[in-house]
Structures are given as structure tokens and as C-alpha cells.
């Protein structure tokens, strides 16, 4: 849920109010991912909510690079994340963060095709490399 165990006290995630509208969706999942809370609908990862400090603060919009221009035109505070540039970042320090984040959640809930990616299948170590005895 929105609370996190911090050694006897429970802290509400500062962005929990953003994923709450998604909780009514039957396929909604909220999973921890690299210190974020990742929201999924229909098996697609849509948004990651972060509160770990720069540059991990705000909302990551999980999207394909082909949609960056369209989303950044609609949401001027969005930019490729400095560490994870395949996804867009809305820092919680941006002017109009609340309104933009709410609108992104609404678009995600409406299944806007620009938002969301299917999680990639994990590659086995050495996958794609020729095996022993294979022709070069």
C-alpha cells in the first residue's frame, strides 16, 4: 500500500495520492522497483513514483522514445531522465507538478498509447553470445 516501514513507524509515500486513482482498476499493480513505486495496468509499467532526492524525485513516465516529443510538447516540465533517459521525468520541484502529474495519471488510466511499456523479458547471462563450438 502507500505506507512504508521505516523501523517501527510507517511513512506515507509523498506521491501516494497520485496512484490512488489507479487502484480502482482491476489490473492495477504497485510494485517496488529500484527504490521507486512502479504502477502497472494491463501488465504494462506506466509510471514510477520516486522520492529519493535528486535526480530520483517526482514521476518517471515509462514510454518509448518515439513518444518523447509529443509528451514533452504537452507537458513542458517533462524531460528525459538524466540517469534513465529512455523514460521521461517530471521532477516534483517543477512548477505545476501536481496538475501535470494528475493529468499524466489520468492519461495512463485512459490507456493513452504513449504511456506505458511492456516489461522486457530478462536476458540470461551470455544470451545472444554463440555457445561453445559454434561457428563464428
Backbone torsions as a table, in degrees:
resi	resn	phi	psi	omega
1	UNK	NA	-156.6	-174.2
2	UNK	-84.1	-12.5	-176.6
3	UNK	-92.2	152.6	179.3
4	UNK	-128.5	137.5	178.2
5	UNK	-77.8	123.6	179.3
6	UNK	-126.6	54.8	176.1
7	UNK	76.5	49.5	176.4
8	UNK	104.5	-26.0	175.7
9	UNK	-110.8	152.1	179.1
10	UNK	-110.4	130.4	-178.1
11	UNK	-112.3	134.4	176.3
12	UNK	-80.0	132.3	177.6
13	UNK	-61.8	134.0	-175.4
14	UNK	-64.2	-17.1	-180.0
15	UNK	-109.1	13.6	-179.1
16	UNK	-57.8	-34.6	-179.7
17	UNK	-61.5	-22.1	179.8
18	UNK	-77.1	-40.7	-178.2
19	UNK	-83.7	-12.1	-179.2
20	UNK	-55.9	-39.6	177.5
21	UNK	-62.9	-23.9	179.7
22	UNK	-79.1	-21.4	-175.4
23	UNK	-61.0	-24.2	-179.7
24	UNK	-74.6	-15.1	-179.4
25	UNK	-74.6	130.7	-177.6
26	UNK	-57.7	-31.5	-177.1
27	UNK	-93.3	7.1	-176.8
28	UNK	-64.7	133.7	170.9
29	UNK	-134.6	142.8	173.1
30	UNK	-124.2	117.9	-176.3
31	UNK	-127.8	146.0	172.5
32	UNK	-70.8	141.2	177.7
33	UNK	-150.7	109.8	177.8
34	UNK	51.6	43.4	177.8
35	UNK	81.4	5.7	176.4
36	UNK	-110.5	176.6	169.5
37	UNK	-112.8	114.8	-176.6
38	UNK	-99.6	128.4	180.0
39	UNK	-100.4	131.3	-179.5
40	UNK	-121.7	143.6	167.4
41	UNK	-135.1	137.3	177.2
42	UNK	53.6	33.5	178.1
43	UNK	80.0	-1.3	-180.0
44	UNK	-100.4	136.5	174.5
45	UNK	-82.9	125.9	-172.8
46	UNK	-106.8	-54.2	-172.5
47	UNK	-140.5	146.1	172.7
48	UNK	-120.7	131.6	-177.8
49	UNK	-104.5	121.6	-172.4
50	UNK	-122.3	146.5	178.6
51	UNK	-148.3	41.0	-175.4
52	UNK	-104.5	8.7	-177.4
53	UNK	91.7	171.2	-177.2
54	UNK	-55.4	137.3	-9.3
55	UNK	-91.4	21.6	-176.3
56	UNK	-104.4	61.8	178.6
57	UNK	-137.0	129.5	177.2
58	UNK	114.0	-138.0	-175.4
59	UNK	-127.6	129.9	170.5
60	UNK	-96.7	129.7	177.8
61	UNK	-99.4	113.1	-178.5
62	UNK	-79.9	114.4	-174.0
63	UNK	-153.8	164.2	174.3
64	UNK	-83.6	150.7	-178.5
65	UNK	-57.7	-30.5	-179.4
66	UNK	-62.8	-18.3	-179.5
67	UNK	-98.8	-4.3	-177.0
68	UNK	-56.5	-50.6	-176.5
69	UNK	-58.6	-46.2	-179.3
70	UNK	-63.0	-45.0	-179.4
71	UNK	-69.5	-39.8	179.6
72	UNK	-68.4	-30.2	175.8
73	UNK	-68.0	-37.8	-179.9
74	UNK	-78.1	-32.1	-178.0
75	UNK	-126.6	88.6	-174.4
76	UNK	-58.7	-22.5	-179.9
77	UNK	-79.2	-9.8	178.2
78	UNK	-76.3	142.8	174.3
79	UNK	-152.8	156.3	174.6
80	UNK	-56.0	138.3	-179.7
81	UNK	-64.7	138.2	-176.6
82	UNK	-65.8	-24.1	179.4
83	UNK	-102.7	-34.1	-176.1
84	UNK	-123.4	69.7	-169.5
85	UNK	-68.1	-9.1	176.8
86	UNK	-70.7	-17.5	178.1
87	UNK	-115.2	155.2	179.2
88	UNK	-91.9	153.1	-174.9
89	UNK	-126.4	131.9	171.7
90	UNK	-113.8	100.4	-178.9
91	UNK	-67.9	143.9	-179.1
92	UNK	-71.6	-3.5	175.5
93	UNK	-92.8	-4.3	-177.8
94	UNK	-68.9	144.1	172.8
95	UNK	-59.4	133.4	179.0
96	UNK	74.3	20.6	-178.4
97	UNK	-52.8	-50.3	-175.2
98	UNK	-56.9	-48.3	-177.2
99	UNK	-66.1	-45.2	180.0
100	UNK	-64.2	-43.5	-179.8
101	UNK	-63.7	-42.5	177.2
102	UNK	-60.4	-41.6	179.8
103	UNK	-66.6	-39.7	177.0
104	UNK	-62.5	-41.2	177.7
105	UNK	-63.4	-42.5	178.1
106	UNK	-61.0	-45.6	177.9
107	UNK	-61.0	-40.9	178.0
108	UNK	-62.5	-43.7	-180.0
109	UNK	-64.6	-31.6	178.1
110	UNK	-82.7	3.0	179.2
111	UNK	62.9	40.7	173.8
112	UNK	-54.7	124.7	-174.8
113	UNK	-65.4	-12.6	178.6
114	UNK	-78.8	-18.9	-175.2
115	UNK	-109.3	125.6	176.1
116	UNK	112.7	144.0	175.6
117	UNK	-139.3	151.6	173.4
118	UNK	-78.0	131.4	177.6
119	UNK	-59.2	135.5	-179.1
120	UNK	-72.3	146.9	174.7
121	UNK	-69.2	138.2	179.1
122	UNK	-70.5	134.9	177.8
123	UNK	-87.5	140.0	174.8
124	UNK	-71.1	151.8	177.0
125	UNK	-57.6	126.0	-180.0
126	UNK	83.8	1.5	179.8
127	UNK	-60.2	137.6	179.9
128	UNK	92.5	-16.9	177.5
129	UNK	-87.1	141.6	179.9
130	UNK	-64.4	143.4	179.9
131	UNK	-78.3	175.0	-179.8
132	UNK	-61.8	137.5	177.4
133	UNK	82.6	-0.1	179.7
134	UNK	-77.3	148.3	177.0
135	UNK	-70.6	138.2	179.8
136	UNK	-69.9	NA	NA
